Structures are given as structure tokens and as C-alpha cells.
Amino acid sequence: MATAITTNQAITQAAYGSADVLRLGQLAVPEIKDNEVLVRVAAAGLDRGTWHIMTGKPYLLRLVFGLRKPKNPVLGRALAGTVVAVGPAVTRFSPGDEVYGVGHGSFAQYCAAPESKLARKPANTSFEEAAVVPISGHTAQQALTDIGKVQPGQKVLITGASGGVGSYAVQLAKAFGAEVTGVASTAKLDLVRSLGADHVIDYTKEDFADGVNHYDLIIDIAGNPKLSRLRRALTPTGTAVLTGGEGGDSLTGGMSRQLGALVTSWFSRQRIASFIGNERGAELERLTALIEAGKLKPAIDKSYPLAEAAEAMRRLEAGQVRGKIAITV
């Protein structure tokens, strides 16, 4: 491997901060552990979590990713590409396999990834399409099925329906037989409709918690409605699942809101839940089946070359993205 691969171009950051801290440079090819594979990255996915890692906010995240600067200087986690080497404990993949999933620093030509966080790339997707499924697709699926326990015929409301997680949540809720209402801004309502939503709400003109309609399940991806508004929009025994950690203070971000949701649920028949996503290859395989069956399609707003990753991040931060952004390598 050392003689065959001589360069590894990557987007790096030496400190926390805005997109201005990102640099395109050359690094050594990552060494893989026994249970990891080395992937030649064809495309990477950009998600809000990557923005949090770049900025180091909320500050509690730094306990995991590095107190003064990121432990891993290479940005990015979601990826799709081709296996070029495998560790001795790897049994599911071989060099030449096309895979997608989550790795350590995917904004690079080569990325090490745990075998347990990868799956074979869906046969009917491009690398760019596959790269934007991990993390966002994972989150939407777990929010709906594992936490929300969605059932056919239920009325489901999805806030942030035009974003990365939301674009998957709308399609998945429809695939599971729910009646779906998506909340988005005026300019993005057409996307939400195209994803299959039965109804749309323009949050700049309407209030989903106006008391007219009530929902069995709310997937709150926008991350900022007050808990009282979510409860007002639920049926008496409905469930709200918080998947966004936006807003709040610089120390904890949206975590304090999630703690409040836990306390609220103790005293109500309504359930307000939050969760930390699990990135597993088995979860991806569930999504693969839906993608190959034509029930789920990644919605890519735009693809950026690796050298323009900072510009892609600025667009995400500005709230301009419809669906997902892919970074091509």
C-alpha cells in the first residue's frame, strides 16, 4: 500500500472556527486498524454535524473531538468510494468493493473507516448520491422507526423538511405509510412536495401549532420550536422526537432543550424524546433496500469539488441548501 499510494489530498483545519480555517493540503495516507478498511473516496457528504465539528460549538463537543483543536485535522465523516485495503480482522469487504458509510476524515482522497460503519453502495446510485445518505439518512430512519415508532396511517409532521435529515424523513415516513406534512420556507416548499409530502406548511406565513391540526408524531429537525408549541401540535398521546441540536447557548447548544423534553415527558401522556444516532452498517443496509426499491432517493442540491469545500460549508451555514451537498474527490 505504501508504494502504490503516494499522495493524499485532504481538507484540513488546524483550529476551530469558521470555514476560513479550512485548507487544502497533502497528508500521509491514513493507517488502518485491524477492524478498518481504507477507502479511496469518490465523494463525501456534508452535514450539520460536520459544521459543529469545524466550529467546535457547542463547546461540550470539544470533550470528544479535542479541547483546543480537532484531534483529527481532516474534516468530514460521510463517504462513498472503493475499498483499497482491509485490516486483518475485516471479513465483510475486500479491495475493489464499492462501499458507503462513515469514516474518519472523509474530505480526502483516502479515508480509514470501521468495517461496522460501512455497507455496500446501492447499485442504482452514483457515488455522490450514496455519499449523502450516511448520517442524515441514519438520523431520519432512527427518529421515525426506533424512537418515533411510526405506524401506517399516522399523521406525521416534519419540521426542517427541506434539509438534509428532513429530505429523508419525508420520504421514509411516506414509505412507512404515514400521512406527511412538511414544514419549510417558501422557496423550498416545491422540494418538499416533490419528496412526497401530502401537505406543506410555509413557516414564514403559517404556524404548525395553531391548534387546527394535531399530529401523532412530530420529527423536529429545525431544532428551535419551544416545547410548548410541539405539545400543542401533538395529539393527547402523540410523540415528538427532537433530532436537531441547534440554538441554545455556546456551552450546551440544544442539549438543554433536550433535557427539558425529558423532564416534560415525566408529567404528560405526550412523549417528547431525543437521541444520539448510531452509525451502523446494518442501518445502512436497511436504507439500501429502500433505495434500490425506488422508495428513497437522495436529494442533492449541488456537488462541490474538494478544493471548494469551504464554499460548500458557507452555503450550508447560510441556510441555502435544499436537501444535501456532496463533495466530489
Buried (B, 14 or more C-beta within 10 A) or exposed (E): EEEEBEEBBBBBBEEBEEBEBBEBBEBEBBEBBEBBBBBBBBBBBBBBBBBBBBBBBBBEBBEEBBEEBBEBBBBBBBBBBBBBBBBEEBEBBEEEBBBBBBBBBBBBBBBBBBBBBBBBBBEEBBBBBBBBBBBBBBBBBBBBBBBBBBEEEBBBBBBBBBBBBBBBBBBBBBBBEBBBBBBBBEEBBEBBBBBBBBBBBBBEEEBBBEEEBBBBBBBBBBBBBEBEBBBBBBBEEBBBBBBBBBEBEEEBBBBBBBEBBEEBBEEEEBBBBBBEBEBBBEBBEBBBEBBEEEBBBBBBBEBBEBEBBBEBBBBBBEEEBBBBBBBBB
